[in-house]
Amino acid sequence: MQTVTQVADAMQYVLTKRANELGRRTGFIKRKRQLTGATFCQALVFGWLGKPDASMETLSQSAANVDVRITRQGLDARFTPEAADFLRAVLAASVEQVIQAQAVNTPVLAQFRAVRVIDSTIIQLPDALADQWAGHEGSGVKISVDWDLRQGTLHAVHLHPAREHDQRAPLAQARLSADSLRLADLGYFKLDVLEMLAEDEAFWVTRYKQSTTLYGATGAQPLDLVAVLQASPEQTIDLPIQLGATHRLPCRLIAQRVPDDVLRQRQARLRQWETDKQRQASPRRWALLAWTLYVTNAPRTVLSPADVLAIGTVRWQIEVLFRLWKDEVKLDEWRTDNVWRMLCELYAKLIACIVQHWLMLVGGVHDLARSLVQAAHTIRAKAWQLAEFLTNRQLLVRTIRKIGAILQAGCRISSSSSSPPTWQLFVA
């Protein structure tokens, strides 16, 4: 019930009162008229949430659903630089709302106060928007996300230029509370940050970055990792090490031999890399293809080697989230050549993604055993009803509660013996 009221409060505040304030502050709304900041935002957010490839005709009907009569031509004329600034401000306001659901008690993960997964995805934009969002070539925006898999909270959805390295995003330096776990890709691998987290008594599990110097447990001399791995008859190895030439972070290296078919795939990719780059990979890099390598500061009493390897797959949940946003909400697709309409659509759809995420939390879909895609289909069918009831507290709460009940009744991922889904790896 608490999550239901949290979501209702957030939706009403961001998409009504705050949207109207920001409409005036950004100059998008200059005088009193039927189309307000709130109704413009609602028409787009719920229009695209309900139908991600909605045309202007459909969006004008979405506007009518929130009691605004405007033609598709009139609506299309509202996509301006001021409108983009306005929607970006509403997006920032939505990110500020911290919605927490009941913590899931997935075995292994339940021992951590939070399980924070950090990663980013890139949306390519037309070159004409390079002054807004600079890419490596042309224009692109990078969306960095910090997601707690235990309570489902989106702690950050940060936008920055696509050419900017992940480590420059504010969330890359985010501190964690004690007994929390951080999962991040190699783009966020930075020894200073890992050291900071360890000092805060937080835990981390990350893939091993091959250019990082390793020492044995005593730190007396560098570790010849290839020699150690090749000399071992074990499929899985758990080594106490020190990480980094100067940092010397005490931690563990977990190594597991990969199956022959996986090794062949990795070798094919590395050969292609050599062809593309016109350079040869080092013998060390070739040798380490045979192993999956993680480093962690969690002691064995907290995470066994099998636990570390299973948790390594959990990081991919954020890739599932990004695929959901791109495939289901069509975050990177638009039906126009108007660059300002494209930018408006990107921001409005991101707001829709956040609203959708809030609603999923009501149904407990942050549980690893639940399907985000199935949940999105249920929410999509209720999008216009949510918009219609947005200003009616009683009906809005009732609708949100109903959505939660539907999600809780289904959206389950089936088990599999041949290709176990992530949740199954944590079932004893």
C-alpha positions, 0 to 999 in steps of 0.5 A: 500500500505504501508503494501505491501511495508513493507512486500516486504522489510522484505522478500527481506532483511531477505531471501536474503541479511541477510540470506547470511550474516548469512550463512557466519557468522554462518559457514554454508557457508564456501566457494562460491557455488551454494547453498547459505545461502539465497537459502537454506533458501528460498528452505526450508521456501517456500517449507514447507510453500507450502507443510507442509509435504514436502518430500526431493524430494519436497524440492529439487524441491523447491530448483530448483524453486530458481535456485539451482540444488541439489538432495534430498540426497545432500539436506538431507546432509546439515542438520547439527548443523551449518545449525540449528544455521544458520536458528535460526539466520535467524528466529531471523532476521525475528522477528526483522522486525516489520510489522504494518497493518492498525489498526482494529476498532473493537468496544471496542478494538478500544479505546486502542492504542494496544491490546497485547496478550501474551502466549506460546506454547510448541514443544516436541523434541527428548531427544537427543536435551535436551542440546539444548532445555531442557524440564521438561522431555527430550527435548522441546522448548517453543515459547512465542509470543506477538501479537498486535490484533489491528495492527497485529504486532508480537512484539516478538516470543521468544524461550526458554527451555520448562522447563522455566517458562513463567514469565522468558521470556523477553516478560513477563516483557515487558512495554506497552505504555499508553492506551494499553491493555495487555491480558495474561494467569495466567502463566504471572500473577505477581503483580509486572508486573501489578503494573508496567503496571498501573504506565505506564498508560496501562490497563490489563485484566486477570483471577483472580489467586485464591491464591491472597489475595483480599481486599475491596475497602478501603483495611481495611480487606481481602475480603471473596470472596466466601461469597460475591459471594454466597450472591449476587443474580446477575448473573454478579458482578462488585466489586471495590477491592485491589489486593495482600496482600502487593501490594494492587493494586486498580482494579475491580473484575468481576464475572459471574455465569457459566451455569450448563453444564459448572459448571459440566464440571469444576467439572469433571475436578477438580475431575480428578485433585484430582485423578491425584494428590492424593489430595483434592482441597480446599472448596474455590476452589470448590465453585469458580468453579461456577464463571468466574472471571477476574480482571482489572485496567480499570475503568468502563468508559472504560470497562463495565462488559460485555466488560471485559467478552468479552475481556476475550475471545479475549485472545484465539485468540493467541491459534487460532494462535498456532493451525494454526501454528501446524495444517496448517504449521505442526510446531511440525511434521517432517518426519525424525529421524535426530535430526538436520533436525528436528531442521532445520525444526522447525526453517524454519517452524517458519520463514514460519509462520512469513512470512505467518503472514506478508502476512495476514496483507496485507489482514487485516486478523488480524481483528477478523471477518477473518479466519486465516485458510482460509487465510493460504490456499490462501497463501500456493497456492502462496508460490512457486511463492513468492519464484520465484519472491523474487529477482524481486521487481516489481513482488514480490510487485505485487504478495503480493498485489494480495494476499492481494486483495484475502484475503480482498475479503474473509476469513470471519467468519460467524455469529452464533446465537447458538455459536457466534464467538469472533468477534460477541461479539463486535457487538452492 
